[in-house]
Amino acid sequence: MTQRPALGCLFEVVETLVLTVVIFLGIQTFVAQPYKVQQESMEMTLLPDQYVLVDKLTPRWAPYVRGDIVVFDPPPTWVGGSGVPYIKRVIGLPGDHVELKDGHVYVNGTLLDEPYVYTENGVRQSTDPFAGAPSEWLVPQGELFVMGDHRQNSSDSRTFGPVDEAHVIGRAWLRYWPIDAFEPLPHPTYAASSPAP
């Protein structure tokens, strides 16, 4: 074997590796990326150490809707933040009036049916405001009101307010690890009488 074919083969291997890395980084930056659940705030929908795939592409043309599970960077002013992205459920859209009353969530005056809220011994957790925090919000344009499904174990918009959509990384849509938990994440259907104005 001459030196020229050996160099050609080496060049092809390097070229393939570089192209693979570029494609991988491009997909992870613009299309989808894995996310490891590290908090308990989405129990029982998502458990710590499970992995989900986060869709970063479709939100560019399909806006977030109520019920979406999103991964986002906590607001920079949030003192409880650890630098780890949060994962929560979208409850209120821009223009929505969100109110917590008698342990339930009302959006634009309509009671939100929330079958995904954490239950213990068959009893669904109450959704209450935190001590000293407001119990109702008007979601500003360009922001989302988010809460964890495990309401009594979640730092969310009840604490730090609505989240700027610019801080949202993407929409979680597939749980893929551990393999026995593999499934697309279910999406709730809400009453048609409570759209954002």
N, C-alpha and C positions, 0 to 999 in steps of 0.2 A: 504494500500500500504506500502510495506516495504521500508527501506532506500536503499537497494541494487538496486531494479529496478529504483528508482528515480535517483540515481547516474548514472546508466547506460543510462537513457534517457537524463540526462544533458550532459553526455560525448558525446552522439551521436549528440546533438544539437551543442555543441562546435566544434566537429570534422567537421560537415557540414559547419559551418560558416568559420572555418579556411581554409578548402578546397576551398570554394567559393572565399575567398579573394586571396588565392594563384593562383587560375585559372584566376581570373580577372587581377591580377598584371602581371601574365605571358603573357596573351593576350595583355595587354596594352604595355608591354615592348618589346615583340618580334613579335607580329602579326599586331595589329592595335590599333590606339588611336584616340579619338575625338580631334578636334582642333576648337577653336572659332576664326573666322575671326575678327581681331581687327583693321585692316588698310583699307583704301579706295583704295589701289593700284590695286586691282583686279576687280574693277567695270568695266563693268556690269556683268561679269561672276560670281563674288562672292561679296556679300555686307557685310558691317560690321554687326556683331552679328549673322551671319549665322554660322552653324556648319557643318564641313565636317569630314569624316572619312579618316584617313591617313593610308595607307597601308605601313607597315614597313617590311613585309615578302618578297613579290615578288621581290623587288629591289636586294635581295641577289643573285638572279640568272637571272633576267630580267633587264638589264641595263636601265637607264633613257634614254628617247628619246625626240627629239624636240616636244614641245607641252605639255609635262607632266606638271602638276601643282604640285609643291613641297613645302614642309614646311621645313625650315632650320633655324639653328642658325646663325645670322649675324656674319660676321668675327669679331674676337675679337678686331681688330684694328679700326673697324668702330665706329667713335665717335658719330654718330647719333643713335647708338643702345640703346635700353631700356631694353634689356634682354628678350624681348618678341620675340618668333620665328616669322620669316617672311614667307609669302606665295607669290610665284611668279611663272611665267611660264618659262620653259626651252626653250631657244632660240638657244643656241650654245652648242655643245658637245665637248669633248676633241679632239683637232686637228682642230676644225673649225676656219675659219677666219670670224669674224663678223664685218660688216661695216655699219655705219649709214650714209646715203647719201640722200640728197633731201627729208628728212622727212620719209624715208623708211628704212627697214632693209634688208641687203643682207647677206646671209650666203654662203660662198665659191663662191661668185660672182653671186649667184642666188637671185633674188628678192623674199622675203618671203611673201606669201599671208597670211595676218593676219586678218581674219574676226572678231576676238574676241576683237580687239582694241577698246577702249572706243570711242563712237560717241556722238556728241552733235549737236542737230538740224540736224541730218542726215549726219553730216560731221565727218569722222574718224580723230581722233587726229594724229598729226604729231609725228614721233619718232625722236627726236633730241638729240644730246649729250648735257651734261650739260656744262655750261660756264667753260672754262679752263680744261675740261676733254677730253680724247682722243675720237676719232670717229671711231676707229677700234681696234680690239683685236684679238690675236691668243690665243685660249683657251688652256691652258696647260693640259697635261694628268692628270686625276684624278680630274678635275674641271668642273664646268658647268657655262655657261653664262645665267643669269636669268633676266627677266624684268617683271614688273607688266603690266597688260592689260590697266590700266589707266596711260598712259605714262607720262602725265604732273603732276601726283600726286603720283610718285613712287620713292623711294630710292632703287636702284637696282644695277646690275653689271655695269651700266654706271657710277655709283659713286664709288662703292667699289671694282669693278673688279669681275672676275669669283669667284665662291664659291667652296671651297673644298668639294668633295663628302662626306668626312668624317663628315661634318657638316650638311648634309641633313638628316632629321628625317625620311622622307618617301614621298610617292606619294599620293596626295589627289585624291580620285576617286569618292566619293559619298557625295553629299550635302543632309543632312538628317533633318535639322531643320532651319527655321520653317517647319512644315510638308507640307505646301502648296508649298514649294520650293524643295521638295524631288525629287531627280533624280541623276543618275550617271552623272558625269561631262563630257561634250562633249570633244572629242579629235580631234584636227584638222589634216588634211592630207596635207602634204607638197609635193612639187615637188620632184620627185625621183632623179632629177639631182643635188641635193645638199647634198650628204651624207658626213659624216665626213671621212677624208682620213684614 
